[in-house]
Amino acid sequence: MTNLKAVAMAEPMLATPDAPTFYFIGVTTSQSSSRRMFPLWMQALERPDVLLAGIDLEIHADPDRYRQVVAHIRREPLALGALVTTHKIDLLAAARDLFDELGPFAQTTQEVSSIAKENGRLIGRATDPVAGGLSLDAILGQDYFARAGGHLLLLGAGGSAVALTLRLIQKTRPAERPQRIVVVNRSPARLARLQQMVEQSNKGPIQFDYIQNNVPQRNDELLAALPPASVVINATGMGKDTPGSPLTDDALFPYNGVVWELNYRGALDFMRQAQAQQAARNLTIADGWDYFVHGWSQVISHVLHVQIDPPLFARLSQLATAARTASGH
Ligand SMILES: NC(=O)c1ccc[n+]([C@@H]2O[C@H](COP(=O)([O-])OP(=O)(O)OC[C@H]3O[C@@H](n4cnc5c(N)ncnc54)[C@H](OP(=O)(O)O)[C@@H]3O)[C@@H](O)[C@H]2O)c1
């Protein structure tokens, strides 16, 4: 693993890179499976010269910190670009003027998960609508909502919640859309932001309920009110970025329901709560592994300007799984 640079640079100033560098902007980047996966992917893509450098920032970091990071990538010729997790909304809000262009999803969702350079111009894109959408489609299978009829409870209204909502409201066939989506968030600002995006893009008849709440017992009540076969997604980051779960241990998941924890590492308390009643409630449970692999492959494709076709994706996915097994996540 020669091309793995020391990760997690939490110090105020970023060092000038002395080799082509791909940045990974997150909260606890050194614990990600990407540390092991990245060198394998670079070998497969014939770019073993590219280093991975993690930048750990606290959640809702100071806007100046985001600007420093984006300005560094913009300025340094050997800084090739970055994958952004968790800070996708805050980073764009703080540093929008430092981008030369935003992709269409970045404009709609007001977030950036991919920072790439094209002919010296800095391009920000949002990859979650596609990466999260592909993962959700795989978890649910075709025409899930027509077959099963449940609602969707989205715990959290941040970047990934916005992306998944956009994906669902853009579905043209009613069989692929839930009748109702309940979105819960701690702060009113994120809820308002998601609501605004929905009101601009929702052409279909999905009913939305927006609930500002961070009390787990209230989330338990919302869960209990769902019809059978509903889909419940933990998009709060609790169980990885912050401790705990948005639900209490007494929460009862919908019978025949689908439970998706967006993360694949950390304590994953929410997923453990679902696993404890998997057999009794006949639950389908998924973690965020496929989402992770889709997201990384998209950003790598933007930053390194490589086409990742299905056979190459299959190869990268295989390498990612090998790296995951080795890291024990
Ligand atoms: N597997 C993958 O590849 C993948 C891809 C995307 C995301 N993820 C993971 O999914 C999680 C969410 O990502 P994101 O980008 O959407 O993050 P984000 O933009 O930070 O959104 C998280 C949202 O959850 C809200 N929240 C936190 N605790 C809450 C609680 N107890 N009750 C209600 N709302 C609460 C936050 O509200 P405030 O506004 O009050 O902070 C925030 O709006 C992260 O942990 C991320 O790592 C994984």
The ligand as an ORCA input file, in Angstrom:
! r2SCAN-3c Opt
* xyz 0 1
  N     -22.702      4.751      2.828
  C     -22.423      5.873      2.231
  O     -21.668      5.944      1.274
  C     -23.076      7.127      2.699
  C     -23.456      8.083      1.756
  C     -24.099      9.246      2.221
  C     -24.287      9.423      3.586
  N     -23.871      8.470      4.451
  C     -24.019      8.667      5.890
  O     -25.334      9.046      6.192
  C     -25.330      9.981      7.263
  C     -26.110     11.192      6.818
  O     -25.373     11.803      5.761
  P     -25.733     13.244      5.268
  O     -24.764     13.581      4.219
  O     -27.187     13.338      4.968
  O     -25.397     14.088      6.590
  P     -25.927     15.500      7.058
  O     -26.074     16.378      5.860
  O     -25.075     15.914      8.183
  O     -27.419     15.190      7.595
  C     -27.729     14.608      8.820
  C     -29.040     15.234      9.268
  O     -29.564     14.508     10.358
  C     -30.073     15.425     11.313
  N     -30.053     14.821     12.638
  C     -28.977     14.471     13.375
  N     -29.377     13.897     14.528
  C     -30.746     13.898     14.507
  C     -31.747     13.430     15.386
  N     -31.449     12.864     16.552
  N     -33.039     13.580     15.033
  C     -33.367     14.161     13.875
  N     -32.456     14.629     12.984
  C     -31.171     14.489     13.308
  C     -29.162     16.618     11.209
  O     -29.867     17.747     11.684
  P     -29.192     19.177     12.045
  O     -29.562     20.048     10.899
  O     -29.841     19.571     13.300
  O     -27.714     18.936     12.180
  C     -28.868     16.675      9.711
  O     -29.787     17.478      8.997
  C     -23.875     10.294      7.587
  O     -23.491      9.574      8.726
  C     -23.117      9.799      6.375
  O     -21.837      9.294      6.716
  C     -23.277      7.318      4.031
*
